[in-house]
Amino acid sequence: MAFYRTQLPQTEGGLFLTDAGLETDLIFNHEIEIREFAAHTLLESPEGRFALTQYFRGFLTLADQHDVGFILDSPTWKAHTHWSEALGESGVELAEINRESINFIADLRDEFSGNSKPIVLNAVIGPCGDAYAPELMISSDAAARHHAQQIAWLAETEVDMISALTFTQSSEAIGIVRAANDAGLPIAVSFTVETDGSLPTGQPIGEAIAEVDAATDQGAAYFMINCAHPDHFREALHDEQWLRRIRGFRCNASRCSHAELDEAETLDAGDPAELSQLYRELATAMPWVNVFGGCCGSDLRHVTAIADSVISNAAAEIAAAS
């Protein structure tokens, strides 16, 4: 059953972790092939399912060790019909893989039912196009129609929420928020930004968040920034009303641009200790932010360092206030 669909615990406070760069970790660090960069295809084989299981077990154990909540993502980022031709999967097959993906993470939630803090089942949905360099613009109406299909499949499962991850344009974000709202599923929107802190469309992150909120009557539960190094967007985080709508960060380990990462043949894992310090600075500047994880190039090492840094920072602030 869905435990938190009517009230997401991360919106009530407390610290929550996510996983890291699932695809880049498995491909580069574990030499596991992922067809079309679509992680749900790993569920097709015992070996792929085991790799996913071991990957998530590491992060769930980390959350338990640090006594914090965990946002448990489904491998459904590309499990929608925009990618059906490339994947060779029919609508019927995609519907089934979405259901199976939620069953998979629900089993993991049950395995870690002894964790003291909530485990939130989160269905990840990616954009209609390349998350680094979108090749098309999609209207809000077209986005709502398209994403409503996958959302309808997910609404029939145990999932607690949806995350629109690595979205690159505000119009598509507006559409998916409307579709999620219509289906009665809470949704978080996480934007990809370039090295100047703006979306790939050139729109500043603050304008994008404000536009989505205005068009959906604040229909998103919260916003996040992902798939960028903290140095790429820190200067864009101005102290305005929209900033309070950001609740989480999932940053790249590398300072490389998306264009540079696209051309890279090896993984740039950056420096976990340095990245964790940058997260600590973000958490100090924005104390309402409480969801922390990683994106491309990051793995369990990075999220462990981030957890250590952010949790110690929170403890220090509580001690100073008492």
Secondary structure, DSSP 4 states (H G I P E B T S, - for coil): --SSTTS-GGGGSS-EE----HHHIIIIIS----GGG-GGGGGGSHHHHHHHHHHHHHHHHHHHHTT-EEEEE-S-TT-SGGGHHHHT--HHHHHHHHHHHHHHHHHHHHHTTT-SS-EEEEEEE--SS-SSS--S---HHHHHHHHHHHHHHHHTSS--EEEEEEE--HHHHHHHHHHHHHHT--EEEEEE--TTSB-TTS-BHHHHHHHHHHHHTS-SSEEEEESS-HHHHGGG--SSGGGGGEEEEEE-S----HHHHHH-SS-----HHHHHHHHHHHHHH-TT--EEEE-TT--HHHHHHHHHHHHHHHHHHHHHH-
